[in-house]
Amino acid sequence: SKQIVELNSILDDTSQELDTLESEIERFGTTLEDASTQINTNVESISSSVDTIKEASTQLNSLLFPIVASIGIIVALQIAILARRR
């Protein structure tokens, strides 16, 4: 009889520890889900930023090409003018 009471006490303690463990596992699962959601949000944000950078780079190249071409034409004209003067 005493052993049964002792076993019941041990089983109650074990049950409480298992309940605590279950609660901690549930909180850990929630934390993992939150982290996963945050990571997905960050990846989407980074992807959007990369797309914006690509677009900006294309626009910058579109602006720089005519400027560089104009400088090249000006230099060529100056060389031609200097060559005629000699």
Jmol script that loads the backbone (N, CA, C; Angstrom):
load data "model"
ATOM      1  N   SER A   1       0.828  -1.198   0.000  1.00  0.00           N
ATOM      2  CA  SER A   1       0.000   0.000   0.000  1.00  0.00           C
ATOM      3  C   SER A   1       0.871   1.261   0.000  1.00  0.00           C
ATOM      4  N   LYS A   2       1.918   1.219   0.835  1.00  0.00           N
ATOM      5  CA  LYS A   2       2.829   2.362   0.900  1.00  0.00           C
ATOM      6  C   LYS A   2       3.556   2.545  -0.428  1.00  0.00           C
ATOM      7  N   GLN A   3       3.908   1.432  -1.056  1.00  0.00           N
ATOM      8  CA  GLN A   3       4.603   1.500  -2.350  1.00  0.00           C
ATOM      9  C   GLN A   3       3.688   2.086  -3.427  1.00  0.00           C
ATOM     10  N   ILE A   4       2.412   1.750  -3.367  1.00  0.00           N
ATOM     11  CA  ILE A   4       1.459   2.272  -4.342  1.00  0.00           C
ATOM     12  C   ILE A   4       1.323   3.784  -4.184  1.00  0.00           C
ATOM     13  N   VAL A   5       1.264   4.258  -2.955  1.00  0.00           N
ATOM     14  CA  VAL A   5       1.170   5.691  -2.695  1.00  0.00           C
ATOM     15  C   VAL A   5       2.428   6.383  -3.203  1.00  0.00           C
ATOM     16  N   GLU A   6       3.569   5.755  -2.950  1.00  0.00           N
ATOM     17  CA  GLU A   6       4.845   6.314  -3.410  1.00  0.00           C
ATOM     18  C   GLU A   6       4.898   6.365  -4.937  1.00  0.00           C
ATOM     19  N   LEU A   7       4.459   5.289  -5.575  1.00  0.00           N
ATOM     20  CA  LEU A   7       4.432   5.254  -7.041  1.00  0.00           C
ATOM     21  C   LEU A   7       3.474   6.310  -7.593  1.00  0.00           C
ATOM     22  N   ASN A   8       2.324   6.477  -6.946  1.00  0.00           N
ATOM     23  CA  ASN A   8       1.370   7.505  -7.380  1.00  0.00           C
ATOM     24  C   ASN A   8       1.983   8.892  -7.266  1.00  0.00           C
ATOM     25  N   SER A   9       2.718   9.105  -6.194  1.00  0.00           N
ATOM     26  CA  SER A   9       3.379  10.396  -6.007  1.00  0.00           C
ATOM     27  C   SER A   9       4.412  10.633  -7.104  1.00  0.00           C
ATOM     28  N   ILE A  10       5.179   9.606  -7.391  1.00  0.00           N
ATOM     29  CA  ILE A  10       6.193   9.712  -8.455  1.00  0.00           C
ATOM     30  C   ILE A  10       5.515   9.948  -9.802  1.00  0.00           C
ATOM     31  N   LEU A  11       4.422   9.239 -10.051  1.00  0.00           N
ATOM     32  CA  LEU A  11       3.688   9.415 -11.303  1.00  0.00           C
ATOM     33  C   LEU A  11       3.108  10.821 -11.406  1.00  0.00           C
ATOM     34  N   ASP A  12       2.610  11.354 -10.299  1.00  0.00           N
ATOM     35  CA  ASP A  12       2.092  12.729 -10.303  1.00  0.00           C
ATOM     36  C   ASP A  12       3.201  13.724 -10.624  1.00  0.00           C
ATOM     37  N   ASP A  13       4.364  13.527  -9.987  1.00  0.00           N
ATOM     38  CA  ASP A  13       5.506  14.414 -10.259  1.00  0.00           C
ATOM     39  C   ASP A  13       5.923  14.329 -11.726  1.00  0.00           C
ATOM     40  N   THR A  14       5.975  13.102 -12.226  1.00  0.00           N
ATOM     41  CA  THR A  14       6.359  12.899 -13.624  1.00  0.00           C
ATOM     42  C   THR A  14       5.339  13.541 -14.557  1.00  0.00           C
ATOM     43  N   SER A  15       4.069  13.403 -14.218  1.00  0.00           N
ATOM     44  CA  SER A  15       3.014  13.998 -15.034  1.00  0.00           C
ATOM     45  C   SER A  15       3.144  15.519 -15.058  1.00  0.00           C
ATOM     46  N   GLN A  16       3.432  16.111 -13.905  1.00  0.00           N
ATOM     47  CA  GLN A  16       3.616  17.564 -13.850  1.00  0.00           C
ATOM     48  C   GLN A  16       4.826  17.998 -14.681  1.00  0.00           C
ATOM     49  N   GLU A  17       5.904  17.232 -14.579  1.00  0.00           N
ATOM     50  CA  GLU A  17       7.099  17.562 -15.367  1.00  0.00           C
ATOM     51  C   GLU A  17       6.819  17.438 -16.863  1.00  0.00           C
ATOM     52  N   LEU A  18       6.045  16.417 -17.235  1.00  0.00           N
ATOM     53  CA  LEU A  18       5.688  16.250 -18.646  1.00  0.00           C
ATOM     54  C   LEU A  18       4.796  17.397 -19.123  1.00  0.00           C
ATOM     55  N   ASP A  19       3.875  17.836 -18.269  1.00  0.00           N
ATOM     56  CA  ASP A  19       3.031  18.984 -18.625  1.00  0.00           C
ATOM     57  C   ASP A  19       3.880  20.238 -18.826  1.00  0.00           C
ATOM     58  N   THR A  20       4.841  20.422 -17.916  1.00  0.00           N
ATOM     59  CA  THR A  20       5.745  21.572 -18.044  1.00  0.00           C
ATOM     60  C   THR A  20       6.545  21.478 -19.332  1.00  0.00           C
ATOM     61  N   LEU A  21       7.053  20.286 -19.617  1.00  0.00           N
ATOM     62  CA  LEU A  21       7.830  20.075 -20.838  1.00  0.00           C
ATOM     63  C   LEU A  21       6.973  20.323 -22.076  1.00  0.00           C
ATOM     64  N   GLU A  22       5.737  19.855 -22.052  1.00  0.00           N
ATOM     65  CA  GLU A  22       4.831  20.072 -23.181  1.00  0.00           C
ATOM     66  C   GLU A  22       4.592  21.567 -23.402  1.00  0.00           C
ATOM     67  N   SER A  23       4.393  22.286 -22.316  1.00  0.00           N
ATOM     68  CA  SER A  23       4.181  23.731 -22.408  1.00  0.00           C
ATOM     69  C   SER A  23       5.407  24.424 -22.992  1.00  0.00           C
ATOM     70  N   GLU A  24       6.588  24.027 -22.536  1.00  0.00           N
ATOM     71  CA  GLU A  24       7.823  24.627 -23.052  1.00  0.00           C
ATOM     72  C   GLU A  24       8.017  24.309 -24.534  1.00  0.00           C
ATOM     73  N   ILE A  25       7.680  23.090 -24.929  1.00  0.00           N
ATOM     74  CA  ILE A  25       7.802  22.704 -26.339  1.00  0.00           C
ATOM     75  C   ILE A  25       6.833  23.520 -27.192  1.00  0.00           C
ATOM     76  N   GLU A  26       5.616  23.744 -26.692  1.00  0.00           N
ATOM     77  CA  GLU A  26       4.647  24.559 -27.431  1.00  0.00           C
ATOM     78  C   GLU A  26       5.150  25.991 -27.593  1.00  0.00           C
ATOM     79  N   ARG A  27       5.726  26.545 -26.513  1.00  0.00           N
ATOM     80  CA  ARG A  27       6.272  27.906 -26.608  1.00  0.00           C
ATOM     81  C   ARG A  27       7.439  27.948 -27.586  1.00  0.00           C
ATOM     82  N   PHE A  28       8.267  26.911 -27.558  1.00  0.00           N
ATOM     83  CA  PHE A  28       9.397  26.850 -28.485  1.00  0.00           C
ATOM     84  C   PHE A  28       8.900  26.772 -29.925  1.00  0.00           C
ATOM     85  N   GLY A  29       7.843  25.977 -30.143  1.00  0.00           N
ATOM     86  CA  GLY A  29       7.255  25.882 -31.479  1.00  0.00           C
ATOM     87  C   GLY A  29       6.725  27.222 -31.951  1.00  0.00           C
ATOM     88  N   THR A  30       6.067  27.943 -31.047  1.00  0.00           N
ATOM     89  CA  THR A  30       5.560  29.278 -31.390  1.00  0.00           C
ATOM     90  C   THR A  30       6.707  30.218 -31.723  1.00  0.00           C
ATOM     91  N   THR A  31       7.775  30.135 -30.928  1.00  0.00           N
ATOM     92  CA  THR A  31       8.954  30.975 -31.183  1.00  0.00           C
ATOM     93  C   THR A  31       9.556  30.656 -32.546  1.00  0.00           C
ATOM     94  N   LEU A  32       9.639  29.377 -32.882  1.00  0.00           N
ATOM     95  CA  LEU A  32      10.170  28.983 -34.194  1.00  0.00           C
ATOM     96  C   LEU A  32       9.279  29.488 -35.324  1.00  0.00           C
ATOM     97  N   GLU A  33       7.974  29.402 -35.145  1.00  0.00           N
ATOM     98  CA  GLU A  33       7.056  29.900 -36.174  1.00  0.00           C
ATOM     99  C   GLU A  33       7.210  31.405 -36.357  1.00  0.00           C
ATOM    100  N   ASP A  34       7.329  32.124 -35.237  1.00  0.00           N
ATOM    101  CA  ASP A  34       7.530  33.578 -35.321  1.00  0.00           C
ATOM    102  C   ASP A  34       8.837  33.906 -36.040  1.00  0.00           C
ATOM    103  N   ALA A  35       9.896  33.168 -35.694  1.00  0.00           N
ATOM    104  CA  ALA A  35      11.194  33.399 -36.339  1.00  0.00           C
ATOM    105  C   ALA A  35      11.112  33.096 -37.831  1.00  0.00           C
ATOM    106  N   SER A  36      10.423  32.023 -38.181  1.00  0.00           N
ATOM    107  CA  SER A  36      10.275  31.659 -39.588  1.00  0.00           C
ATOM    108  C   SER A  36       9.515  32.738 -40.353  1.00  0.00           C
ATOM    109  N   THR A  37       8.456  33.250 -39.750  1.00  0.00           N
ATOM    110  CA  THR A  37       7.686  34.324 -40.379  1.00  0.00           C
ATOM    111  C   THR A  37       8.548  35.563 -40.568  1.00  0.00           C
ATOM    112  N   GLN A  38       9.331  35.901 -39.546  1.00  0.00           N
ATOM    113  CA  GLN A  38      10.200  37.077 -39.625  1.00  0.00           C
ATOM    114  C   GLN A  38      11.263  36.887 -40.704  1.00  0.00           C
ATOM    115  N   ILE A  39      11.823  35.689 -40.790  1.00  0.00           N
ATOM    116  CA  ILE A  39      12.831  35.405 -41.822  1.00  0.00           C
ATOM    117  C   ILE A  39      12.213  35.545 -43.207  1.00  0.00           C
ATOM    118  N   ASN A  40      11.007  35.004 -43.384  1.00  0.00           N
ATOM    119  CA  ASN A  40      10.336  35.124 -44.683  1.00  0.00           C
ATOM    120  C   ASN A  40      10.086  36.584 -45.041  1.00  0.00           C
ATOM    121  N   THR A  41       9.663  37.366 -44.055  1.00  0.00           N
ATOM    122  CA  THR A  41       9.433  38.794 -44.288  1.00  0.00           C
ATOM    123  C   THR A  41      10.729  39.485 -44.681  1.00  0.00           C
ATOM    124  N   ASN A  42      11.811  39.148 -43.971  1.00  0.00           N
ATOM    125  CA  ASN A  42      13.107  39.763 -44.277  1.00  0.00           C
ATOM    126  C   ASN A  42      13.600  39.365 -45.665  1.00  0.00           C
ATOM    127  N   VAL A  43      13.401  38.108 -46.038  1.00  0.00           N
ATOM    128  CA  VAL A  43      13.827  37.651 -47.366  1.00  0.00           C
ATOM    129  C   VAL A  43      13.047  38.389 -48.448  1.00  0.00           C
ATOM    130  N   GLU A  44      11.741  38.559 -48.236  1.00  0.00           N
ATOM    131  CA  GLU A  44      10.931  39.299 -49.209  1.00  0.00           C
ATOM    132  C   GLU A  44      11.398  40.749 -49.310  1.00  0.00           C
ATOM    133  N   SER A  45      11.723  41.332 -48.165  1.00  0.00           N
ATOM    134  CA  SER A  45      12.198  42.719 -48.153  1.00  0.00           C
ATOM    135  C   SER A  45      13.532  42.842 -48.880  1.00  0.00           C
ATOM    136  N   ILE A  46      14.431  41.902 -48.633  1.00  0.00           N
ATOM    137  CA  ILE A  46      15.738  41.921 -49.304  1.00  0.00           C
ATOM    138  C   ILE A  46      15.561  41.720 -50.802  1.00  0.00           C
ATOM    139  N   SER A  47      14.677  40.804 -51.181  1.00  0.00           N
ATOM    140  CA  SER A  47      14.416  40.565 -52.597  1.00  0.00           C
ATOM    141  C   SER A  47      13.886  41.824 -53.271  1.00  0.00           C
ATOM    142  N   SER A  48      12.983  42.505 -52.595  1.00  0.00           N
ATOM    143  CA  SER A  48      12.446  43.759 -53.130  1.00  0.00           C
ATOM    144  C   SER A  48      13.546  44.806 -53.258  1.00  0.00           C
ATOM    145  N   SER A  49      14.427  44.867 -52.261  1.00  0.00           N
ATOM    146  CA  SER A  49      15.541  45.824 -52.304  1.00  0.00           C
ATOM    147  C   SER A  49      16.482  45.514 -53.462  1.00  0.00           C
ATOM    148  N   VAL A  50      16.752  44.241 -53.688  1.00  0.00           N
ATOM    149  CA  VAL A  50      17.627  43.849 -54.797  1.00  0.00           C
ATOM    150  C   VAL A  50      17.000  44.250 -56.129  1.00  0.00           C
ATOM    151  N   ASP A  51      15.695  44.036 -56.264  1.00  0.00           N
ATOM    152  CA  ASP A  51      15.009  44.443 -57.494  1.00  0.00           C
ATOM    153  C   ASP A  51      15.098  45.952 -57.702  1.00  0.00           C
ATOM    154  N   THR A  52      14.937  46.701 -56.614  1.00  0.00           N
ATOM    155  CA  THR A  52      15.040  48.160 -56.701  1.00  0.00           C
ATOM    156  C   THR A  52      16.447  48.577 -57.107  1.00  0.00           C
ATOM    157  N   ILE A  53      17.449  47.914 -56.543  1.00  0.00           N
ATOM    158  CA  ILE A  53      18.845  48.226 -56.889  1.00  0.00           C
ATOM    159  C   ILE A  53      19.111  47.906 -58.358  1.00  0.00           C
ATOM    160  N   LYS A  54      18.579  46.786 -58.836  1.00  0.00           N
ATOM    161  CA  LYS A  54      18.750  46.441 -60.256  1.00  0.00           C
ATOM    162  C   LYS A  54      18.149  47.526 -61.147  1.00  0.00           C
ATOM    163  N   GLU A  55      16.945  47.958 -60.787  1.00  0.00           N
ATOM    164  CA  GLU A  55      16.273  48.990 -61.580  1.00  0.00           C
ATOM    165  C   GLU A  55      17.063  50.298 -61.544  1.00  0.00           C
ATOM    166  N   ALA A  56      17.551  50.655 -60.366  1.00  0.00           N
ATOM    167  CA  ALA A  56      18.337  51.886 -60.237  1.00  0.00           C
ATOM    168  C   ALA A  56      19.629  51.790 -61.041  1.00  0.00           C
ATOM    169  N   SER A  57      20.246  50.624 -61.036  1.00  0.00           N
ATOM    170  CA  SER A  57      21.478  50.424 -61.799  1.00  0.00           C
ATOM    171  C   SER A  57      21.219  50.577 -63.294  1.00  0.00           C
ATOM    172  N   THR A  58      20.117  50.028 -63.747  1.00  0.00           N
ATOM    173  CA  THR A  58      19.756  50.161 -65.160  1.00  0.00           C
ATOM    174  C   THR A  58      19.522  51.621 -65.524  1.00  0.00           C
ATOM    175  N   GLN A  59      18.826  52.343 -64.658  1.00  0.00           N
ATOM    176  CA  GLN A  59      18.573  53.760 -64.921  1.00  0.00           C
ATOM    177  C   GLN A  59      19.874  54.561 -64.909  1.00  0.00           C
ATOM    178  N   LEU A  60      20.768  54.223 -63.985  1.00  0.00           N
ATOM    179  CA  LEU A  60      22.051  54.918 -63.915  1.00  0.00           C
ATOM    180  C   LEU A  60      22.867  54.661 -65.177  1.00  0.00           C
ATOM    181  N   ASN A  61      22.869  53.422 -65.634  1.00  0.00           N
ATOM    182  CA  ASN A  61      23.578  53.102 -66.875  1.00  0.00           C
ATOM    183  C   ASN A  61      22.971  53.860 -68.054  1.00  0.00           C
ATOM    184  N   SER A  62      21.654  53.979 -68.064  1.00  0.00           N
ATOM    185  CA  SER A  62      20.989  54.718 -69.139  1.00  0.00           C
ATOM    186  C   SER A  62      21.386  56.187 -69.129  1.00  0.00           C
ATOM    187  N   LEU A  63      21.629  56.731 -67.949  1.00  0.00           N
ATOM    188  CA  LEU A  63      22.048  58.128 -67.853  1.00  0.00           C
ATOM    189  C   LEU A  63      23.530  58.299 -68.182  1.00  0.00           C
ATOM    190  N   LEU A  64      24.349  57.365 -67.734  1.00  0.00           N
ATOM    191  CA  LEU A  64      25.796  57.512 -67.910  1.00  0.00           C
ATOM    192  C   LEU A  64      26.242  57.287 -69.354  1.00  0.00           C
ATOM    193  N   PHE A  65      25.584  56.389 -70.065  1.00  0.00           N
ATOM    194  CA  PHE A  65      26.014  56.086 -71.433  1.00  0.00           C
ATOM    195  C   PHE A  65      25.995  57.325 -72.330  1.00  0.00           C
ATOM    196  N   PRO A  66      24.916  58.108 -72.366  1.00  0.00           N
ATOM    197  CA  PRO A  66      24.935  59.315 -73.212  1.00  0.00           C
ATOM    198  C   PRO A  66      25.980  60.335 -72.754  1.00  0.00           C
ATOM    199  N   ILE A  67      26.188  60.435 -71.444  1.00  0.00           N
ATOM    200  CA  ILE A  67      27.192  61.380 -70.943  1.00  0.00           C
ATOM    201  C   ILE A  67      28.583  60.972 -71.408  1.00  0.00           C
ATOM    202  N   VAL A  68      28.910  59.707 -71.261  1.00  0.00           N
ATOM    203  CA  VAL A  68      30.229  59.217 -71.693  1.00  0.00           C
ATOM    204  C   VAL A  68      30.370  59.357 -73.206  1.00  0.00           C
ATOM    205  N   ALA A  69      29.310  59.060 -73.936  1.00  0.00           N
ATOM    206  CA  ALA A  69      29.357  59.209 -75.393  1.00  0.00           C
ATOM    207  C   ALA A  69      29.573  60.672 -75.776  1.00  0.00           C
ATOM    208  N   SER A  70      28.888  61.584 -75.078  1.00  0.00           N
ATOM    209  CA  SER A  70      29.066  63.016 -75.360  1.00  0.00           C
ATOM    210  C   SER A  70      30.496  63.456 -75.077  1.00  0.00           C
ATOM    211  N   ILE A  71      31.056  62.992 -73.985  1.00  0.00           N
ATOM    212  CA  ILE A  71      32.454  63.329 -73.667  1.00  0.00           C
ATOM    213  C   ILE A  71      33.379  62.802 -74.754  1.00  0.00           C
ATOM    214  N   GLY A  72      33.121  61.590 -75.212  1.00  0.00           N
ATOM    215  CA  GLY A  72      33.935  61.020 -76.291  1.00  0.00           C
ATOM    216  C   GLY A  72      33.851  61.853 -77.559  1.00  0.00           C
ATOM    217  N   ILE A  73      32.650  62.301 -77.902  1.00  0.00           N
ATOM    218  CA  ILE A  73      32.477  63.141 -79.100  1.00  0.00           C
ATOM    219  C   ILE A  73      33.207  64.468 -78.929  1.00  0.00           C
ATOM    220  N   ILE A  74      33.089  65.076 -77.748  1.00  0.00           N
ATOM    221  CA  ILE A  74      33.773  66.352 -77.492  1.00  0.00           C
ATOM    222  C   ILE A  74      35.282  66.189 -77.615  1.00  0.00           C
ATOM    223  N   VAL A  75      35.817  65.137 -77.029  1.00  0.00           N
ATOM    224  CA  VAL A  75      37.267  64.891 -77.116  1.00  0.00           C
ATOM    225  C   VAL A  75      37.678  64.678 -78.570  1.00  0.00           C
ATOM    226  N   ALA A  76      36.883  63.910 -79.321  1.00  0.00           N
ATOM    227  CA  ALA A  76      37.209  63.669 -80.731  1.00  0.00           C
ATOM    228  C   ALA A  76      37.185  64.974 -81.522  1.00  0.00           C
ATOM    229  N   LEU A  77      36.195  65.829 -81.253  1.00  0.00           N
ATOM    230  CA  LEU A  77      36.126  67.118 -81.945  1.00  0.00           C
ATOM    231  C   LEU A  77      37.311  68.008 -81.578  1.00  0.00           C
ATOM    232  N   GLN A  78      37.693  68.002 -80.326  1.00  0.00           N
ATOM    233  CA  GLN A  78      38.853  68.800 -79.916  1.00  0.00           C
ATOM    234  C   GLN A  78      40.128  68.304 -80.599  1.00  0.00           C
ATOM    235  N   ILE A  79      40.266  67.001 -80.704  1.00  0.00           N
ATOM    236  CA  ILE A  79      41.439  66.445 -81.394  1.00  0.00           C
ATOM    237  C   ILE A  79      41.428  66.868 -82.857  1.00  0.00           C
ATOM    238  N   ALA A  80      40.242  66.820 -83.476  1.00  0.00           N
ATOM    239  CA  ALA A  80      40.137  67.223 -84.882  1.00  0.00           C
ATOM    240  C   ALA A  80      40.475  68.699 -85.048  1.00  0.00           C
ATOM    241  N   ILE A  81      39.992  69.542 -84.139  1.00  0.00           N
ATOM    242  CA  ILE A  81      40.290  70.981 -84.208  1.00  0.00           C
ATOM    243  C   ILE A  81      41.781  71.224 -84.033  1.00  0.00           C
ATOM    244  N   LEU A  82      42.377  70.561 -83.052  1.00  0.00           N
ATOM    245  CA  LEU A  82      43.822  70.726 -82.823  1.00  0.00           C
ATOM    246  C   LEU A  82      44.632  70.223 -84.016  1.00  0.00           C
ATOM    247  N   ALA A  83      44.182  69.150 -84.642  1.00  0.00           N
ATOM    248  CA  ALA A  83      44.901  68.602 -85.796  1.00  0.00           C
ATOM    249  C   ALA A  83      44.838  69.567 -86.977  1.00  0.00           C
ATOM    250  N   ARG A  84      43.730  70.264 -87.156  1.00  0.00           N
ATOM    251  CA  ARG A  84      43.603  71.219 -88.266  1.00  0.00           C
ATOM    252  C   ARG A  84      44.476  72.447 -88.046  1.00  0.00           C
ATOM    253  N   ARG A  85      44.646  72.837 -86.797  1.00  0.00           N
ATOM    254  CA  ARG A  85      45.444  74.028 -86.500  1.00  0.00           C
ATOM    255  C   ARG A  85      46.923  73.798 -86.790  1.00  0.00           C
ATOM    256  N   ARG A  86      47.377  72.600 -86.730  1.00  0.00           N
ATOM    257  CA  ARG A  86      48.796  72.318 -86.951  1.00  0.00           C
ATOM    258  C   ARG A  86      48.996  72.214 -88.410  1.00  0.00           C
TER     259      ARG A  86
END
end "model"
wireframe off; spacefill off
backbone 0.3
color backbone group
